[in-house]
Structure formats: structure tokens, C-alpha cells
Amino acid sequence: MLRSLLITSLACGLLPISGACLTAVEAKEPAPLKTFEKDQIPQSMQGLPLLFHENFQSGSSDHWLPTDDKAWKLIKQGDNHVFSLFKKRSKFEPPVRSPYNRALLKGIKVSDFVFDVKLQSTIPDYGHRDLCLFFDYQDDAHFYYVHLGKKTDDHANQIFIVNDKPRTKISTKTTPGTDWDDEWHHARIVRDTKTGSIKVYFDNMKEPVMTATDKTFLSGQVGIGSFDDTGNFDEILLFGNKAK
């Protein structure tokens, strides 16, 4: 009996994955986000110049235009400020079936770009747990978005186009799902308008988790959000060519 208790204690301390250790796992605090020092901020990526950097340390979210500003707020995690989507379903009603929770970057439209974001899901785990990134945004019924969903199906964990009708999957490659937990993660979209290429990366910046090719929209705004979940966003970088 003593030997059994000792083995269980060691397992909980080293590998907290069993049912007996579930309480300890649930109580674990997410690791704090490591933010850039000023001299660490990259000034270019993949040949594209830095156009915008946001870490919210100013205590302001003035650069962002939410579709429902009552669904978003700035919060502190330790000494760090992050932009938090805290309402699961905002009051914004999209004109066609597409994500409800959106916040667009004001004043910058890009053609070719690299959109780099740190993000944290804050919703309890379930099959469609998600966060989204928007790009080539024309208006509320014309844009692309990446749905980073827990389990893949035709409406989750895909690249989508919204073109005046309900979202349509355009992914040519994806994964079985985005392995969400409560920690911070790193996502990136790379867009090449000449070829129509869209590449999406998650944590591993060497191999895309999703790809698509489409030339319907060749420039527009970028944004952050979720279909109908909650999450936090920080350390946002936009590299690219400005569009007229």
C-alpha cells in the first residue's frame, strides 16, 4: 500500500496526467507570456518590412476596432497587458454565417504580408474550441479567416473565405485539430498575392499547419477574434506591403 501511494505521488509530481492528478492539473496556472524587449522586435520578416507592432503596454487598445466593443477589454497578467475577448458570443450579428467575435486593426491595409500573433484560448475545452485570425478584410461579408479549432471538420480548423455567402472552406491542407490548452501559443499567417498562397503556422514556424491558394481578395485589413469563444491576444506583429 505504501509503495502504491509513493508511486502515485511520484507520478503526480512528474507526469500529472492521470485521473488521480486531475485536480492538480486543473489548478495549474498558465505560464506568463514572454514579451519582446524593444531591441528584440524584428524590423522585417521574409523580406517584408515591419508595419505595426502591438503589445498593449500603453494601456490602450485604440488601434483596434471591435465589431462589439463591449466584448473586449484590456486586462493585466502579472506586469503584462493583453487584449481580452471575454464574451463568448458578442452582440454583433454577421450578415452571413461567419465568426461573431472580431477586432480589426485600424488604418492599415496590406497585400503581401506576415501576420504574427501570440494568443491564448480561455474557454473550457470542447470539440470546437477556437480562436480566429482575419485577413484581406473588405467588409463584414467579404474576407478570409483562419479558424484554429480543437477538432477538424468542414467548419472547424480550416482556412475559410466569406464572399457574401456563408463561410466556405478553401484549405488544401490542415491537421486533425489545433491542440488547445490554457497556455499561450504562437500563430502566423503568410500571404503571397502573386501566387495566391496562404500559409498558416501554429507554434512550429517551420512547417505550415494549413495551406490554401486563392486570389479572390488581394488586399485588406487584418484582425483577431473567435467564432464564438473567448481568448487573449498580445505581441502582434504585421509585416507587409501597404495596399492603396
Number of C-alpha atoms within 10 A of each C-alpha: 6 7 8 9 10 11 12 17 15 12 15 18 12 9 12 18 13 12 10 13 16 12 11 13 15 10 8 9 9 11 9 12 18 10 13 11 7 7 7 8 13 13 15 15 16 10 11 15 17 18 16 15 17 18 20 21 15 9 14 15 18 10 14 17 15 21 20 17 16 12 20 23 15 17 16 13 9 8 7 16 20 26 24 22 29 20 17 17 18 24 14 15 15 14 11 15 15 22 24 19 30 26 22 20 20 14 9 17 21 23 21 24 29 26 23 21 21 22 25 23 23 22 18 11 13 11 11 21 27 28 30 24 26 27 28 24 22 17 12 17 19 19 24 26 26 26 25 28 26 21 19 18 15 11 16 22 28 28 29 23 26 21 18 14 13 15 21 17 20 16 20 12 14 18 15 12 19 21 13 22 16 17 14 21 18 17 20 22 23 20 25 18 18 10 10 15 15 23 21 25 18 20 14 12 12 8 11 19 22 21 19 19 17 16 13 14 18 20 23 22 20 24 20 26 29 29 24 20 24 25 25 23 24 24 22 19 22 25 24 24 18 15 13 9
